[in-house]
């Protein structure tokens, strides 16, 4: 997510204005009925510090707030659901990157670094929603 500096301690916070602009640019030519925002429904993890959990929740809230203000429909997917769907339960963090490259080899160039595992997670979450949502329609 886009971020910006916060205070003097080199901390970062989510840049809500930039998120709004990114979403707006991507959806401006699409009818609202065809837009679905899929967000991973995560919660606190064992061993995660209080400050870390607060910052994480704040980022989640910023995203939800922006989508609500833009009147975009939001759908939430729990990590266990999409990971089970792709057989990634109890796997290494990098396994999602490998799986995304297997499913979408034409984007392997954009997932070439280990740090791209978060992008891979987002791709797999969207893919999970698309595939399972279509089955429910």
N, C-alpha and C positions, 0 to 999 in steps of 0.2 A: 504494500500500500504506500502511496506517496506520503512522505513525512517531511517535517521541518524542525529546525532547532528549537529547543525549549530552554530558556534560561541560560545560565553561564556554565553549567556542568556538562556540556556536550551531550545532553539528552535529546531525544527526538520524540515528537508526538505526531499523530496522524494529521495530515494537512487536508481538512475537510473541504476547503475551497477547491483544491486541486482534484479531489475525488469527484466532487460535483461536476467540474469541468470535463473530466475524463468520461464520466457517465453520459453527460449531456451530448458531447461530441459523438459518442458511439451510438446513441439512440435517436438523434434528432430526426432522422429520415425513416424511422420505424414506427408503425402504429403501436400505441400502448397495449393493445390487446395481444400483440405478438411478443411482448417483452416479459421476461421472467428473470428475476434476480435470485440466484441461488447462493445461499450463505451457509458455511459450515457452522453447525450448532455445537460449539465447544463449551466446555466448562473448566473449572479449575482442575489442575493436575496435581497429584501428590508431589510434594517437594518444591512446588512453585512458591516463591516468596509473595508476601502480601502486596508489595509495591508492583511486582510483575503482574499479579492477578488484576490489580486495579487498572494498570495501564492497558492490559489486554481487554478488559471489560469496557474501558473507555473507548478504545478503538472500535470494538464491536458496536457500541452505542452510537458512535459517530456515523458509521456505515448505515445502521438501521434508521437513524434520524434523517439522513440525506435521502435515502430511498423512500421513506415515508413522506417527506416534504415534496418529493418529486412524484408522489402518488404511483410508485412502481410496486407491482405485486412481488412480495418476498416469499421465498420458500426456504425452509431450513432443513439441512441434512446432517444427521449425527455421524461422527467419524466412524463409528462401528458399522453403520449401514453401508457406506460406500466402500470401506476397506474390506468388509466381508464379501461384497459383490465382486471385487477384483482380487480376492484371495490375498489380501495384504495384512490381515490380522497378525499381530506379533512379528511383523517383519521389520527389517532395518528401514530407516528414514529414506534411504536412497532407492528402495524397492519401488516406490511410486514413480520415480523418474524413469526407471527401467520399464515399468509397465506402460506408462504413457508413450514412451518411444516405440514399444512393441505395437500398440494399438494405432498410433499416429506417427508412422515413421517419417512422414514428410515434414514434421516439425522437430525432428531430432536435433537439428542445428541450434534451435532455441532452448534446448534442454541439455546442452553439452557439458555444463559444469555441475559439480555436486551441489552447489548452492542453489541450483534451479529446481530442487525438490519441492519447494513451495509452489512454484509455477505448475509443476507436474500434479501436485495435489489439487490445485484449482481446476486443471484440465480434467482430471478424473472425477472430481465432484460434479462438474458440469455434465460430463459424459454419463455418469450414473443417473443424474436427474433426468437427462434427456431420454435415456433408454428405459428407465422405470416409469417415468411420467407418461411416455407414449403408450406403455402397456396399460396404464390406468384409464386413459381417455376412451 
